[in-house]
Amino acid sequence: MDWTNSKSGGGFSFSNSKPSSGLSFQTTTTTNPSGGFSLQTTTTTTTTSATKSTKNANDMDVDVPSAYSSLKTGNATTTTTTTRSTGAYTSYGSLDNNVSEYQASARVVEKHLRDKTDLATNLTQALEALEELCAVRAKQQGRGQGMEGAGDYNEWHSESCTYLLLNMLFRDQEDKPTLDDGRSADVVSDKDLIDRLKNSDPQFKHHLTVKAWLQEIAPSFNQTIMKKNYGAASIISAKPAFSFQPSSQLASPSQKGGYQDPDALTRDGTKLSEQNQSAERELLKTVWEHVRRGHMQDAKEACVKAGEHWRAESIGGGEFYTELPEFSGLDTGRPHGPQGNKSRSLWKGTCYALASDTSADQYERAIYGALSGDVNTVLPICGGWEDHAWVQYNALVENMIEAQLSKYRRGDPCSELPLPKVQVDEARDVFAAIDSSDRPELGLLSEDMFFRIQKSIILGQSGQLLAQLAKEARLSYNMGRPLHAHKQRFLAHLVLFLRLKGQNVPKEDGDYFVKSYTDYLISEKMYGIAPLYASYLPRDLQVETCSAFLKTYNGKSADREKQLAILRKYGVDVHRVLVATVDQLLEKSKKEIERATDFVSSLQTSIQESTSKQEREVVRILEWLSFDPSGRVECLKRSNSIMRKYLARGRLSPAFALFNTLPEDIEKAVDGVTTPEQIALSTEHMYYQDFFGVRVLYEDWLEVMQSKPTADAPGSEIMKWEADAKTKANDAAEEIEKLLKSKWLSSSLLPNDEARNKELLHIRQVYISELVMNLHKVYFESRFVDPAYLGKSLTMVNLVAGTSWSLHKELQESKRLQELLDQVRLSSLELLRAGKSPLA
């Protein structure tokens, strides 16, 4: 029986056919003193693919780009090998230290997760981008080039690995099983049987993906390949170079003092020189690292470079047997004919026997132990938990493969070469083995958040873990130790990905992490990206979060409008957010709004007098609602409420400032509305507009009167002033009388709103009385520019006393009726001085 080797795959297969060409060597089976054995073999090289193929440890197809940078010194080659490549996602700011990870992550979310048309593709691209971002940041931190406070290397690396895990598992779920070709299991190849297992058993497929992920995240390593020196001093027994002659032609150690064939090292205890021992050790380390990463082709090439072609063949028997058709008449360069190892189980038994040799180097034992699916011979050289998990998953996968092959009597197992007994039956067993390990560094894993998350994702328990993490985060926050921003960012994105994929995420706990991260962005004034994450919250939390955000935003009006445009862009309920924002700010400013002042002196103060900082802040609160067309009614309602409180306390200047910040057409917010409440809102606002218009005219008249020229001023100047004063007096008096004859504020009362009605009636009393006094003052003091005004200052009492408007009642209630009578008395006396009768 012959081993036919395909160089493209690197595996062995037993075949009864004779090899047609290629290099071959034969070894006759012998029994050595230690009870070992050797197999008669024939190795053949067939057509190879033009492209380099890389296989994982169980020889399932995996394409992994090699990344080598070689430094050669003498006959040694040192190569840095990386498993994961990092591209340049400059569009996300990955390589730009001027762009924070928060901004870069937000760009990824906005670009890929907002569009739901092709969710699978978008999720893949988003996870790839974030994985890349974190990998680059990790590299920057490792070189000391990262942004200050941007987290350490381990956090970035762990986050990158987690995104990769999610991506691989998500893609795995999207892959549809290939249709069964209907052929009987008796006639399909070993490879087809394993492919069927992958299609029919989701657990096997899941285990393969996790194993591939563990291979992918293995750290880079320095591979050193040194060719042995086969000179006279290469072996302690000082014999010439290795001779590959049949064992029957070799004399015993007692006859020749030692052998120089490869088996002599284990068969007779022959030792290499120190130089060759070092070369051997470095080669075994390199081969192990490649096997650990699933790079079987690279492992074989390392052996070939070291001149150990025999070792390259010994590790390459894991490929599944199949027969590839040959396309007649076409030179495709593709492999054809028998491929892989028809006696894969026999080869694995041989590997396990080699791994069980306690006299062998621990790396050599680990290599063959991993290839056979063993655990115990591999664990001694494992480092972090990823190595331990890979060993266990490798054993789990190989065990399931053997079960599938033996089910159909494939693989040619041999009782003399047993396979390792595996104690791992499911994924839980893998982590149970890690948790029960006596390695102290593994005992600390329970405290590492990223390990806990990766474990939960693999076991399908991410929902339970998020609930636990949320509980821990709340407790820590209450103790004054909020979760680190780096972890907040990651957990928020994890929740988004899991939810978009339809995974079970506890609603309250998932929202907690998204909201916590959004709150952090707001606290750091990252206003451009906070609304993006707020949009993933339920409506009530959106309102709570965004209103908290707007309360801290003090930009100019144009900037405020831009910020609201961002909220609208992400589908946030802007109307509810603005109403909540304004109400909360008004409640906070309640004391300032209701602050008492010297009422009498305030009434004499110009409405155009500058306001205090606190008053301006209150005025700007309502500006938020003025930006929302659908919020005009709410704006009107709140502005009227504040106006009543200001006017009731005589605070004319902040009231007038508030009025001027409102949209000019705000009263149209109730156009077409017939409800009494909304009509009353509009009417009340229009009455305030009338009042401020009258007050402005009155203050314009006062200003002119106070600028009266002196008696020695040029006549033209005096005449100009008189004309101006007469016009101002006429305008002011006319508008004041018009307002006094209206139902100012009284027609805005509502039957079921006693508190509001009380405020309105009080304001009417105060300002109607004030306007009556203003009207008398305009007439009386303008008598010098128009003598007729003196008479009007007396006859205006008819307006006050008339029953049509009941102005006297307002004066009486405000206790200013006597003040008016005193002023009318002055008018009467002035008429008498002018020789006119007050009764005329």
Summary of the structure (lengths in Angstrom):
residues: 840
radius of gyration: 45.2
end to end distance: 143.7
largest distance: 160.2
contacts: 2578
relative contact order: 0.06
helix: 58%
strand: 5%
